[in-house]
């Protein structure tokens, strides 16, 4: 379950990092990783000096609620379909992302067909696609919790999401926090991500005019996201390298 990722793996990793570095780290999470980072900060505040959340969903029904509920209805059918495997394959997960914009693949690969094969533009396209498709299968229990618990009934947004028995409540996360909400995000609707900033008590908010993937790889990302993020990390006593 998700609690295993957070309570067993992430908390153990943070403890090891504190021991190795002799200092409490700044923790940063992107998308689903932001939820796990938030759980770490809520459960083990002594292990987190500051918290940065990038395109992290929180109130799943704040925007496009019917679409979120539709994804939630897929939890049990998908679990039954892949019960023999014990996990949801990467290709099945990619279908869920593709459903956000069914014509996106047609548009982008049509553009790719017009690029010179040895051009820098084509090489960047291939590198990005390799990154986007380099996923790992999702254990069934995690898939159920993410689709059914997060999207289906919005446990985080309703203050009911628990990790290893503990409710995860942003209002109790007292360390400095940064929330970055890409204003053009189609994977995590902006209001879904901005909601966590409304609950964190010591928060800075950034809303770059980029998308969920673009905030990482777009031409404007270094100026719009990377540099301000590095400055914020440095202000919290971290490295801007």
Secondary structure, 3 states (H helix, E strand, C coil): CHHHHHHHHHHHHHHHHHHHHCCCCEEEEECHHHHHHHHHHHHCHHHCCEEEEECCCCCCCCCCHHHHHHHHHHHHHHHHHCCCCCEECHHHHHHHHHCCCCCHHHHHHHHHHCCCCCCHHHHHHHHHHHHHCCCCCEEHHHHHHHHHHHHHCCCCCCCCCEECCEECCHHHCCCCEEEECCCCCCCCCHHHHHHHHHHCCCEEEECCCCCCCHHHHCCCHHHHHHHHHHHHHHHCCCCCC
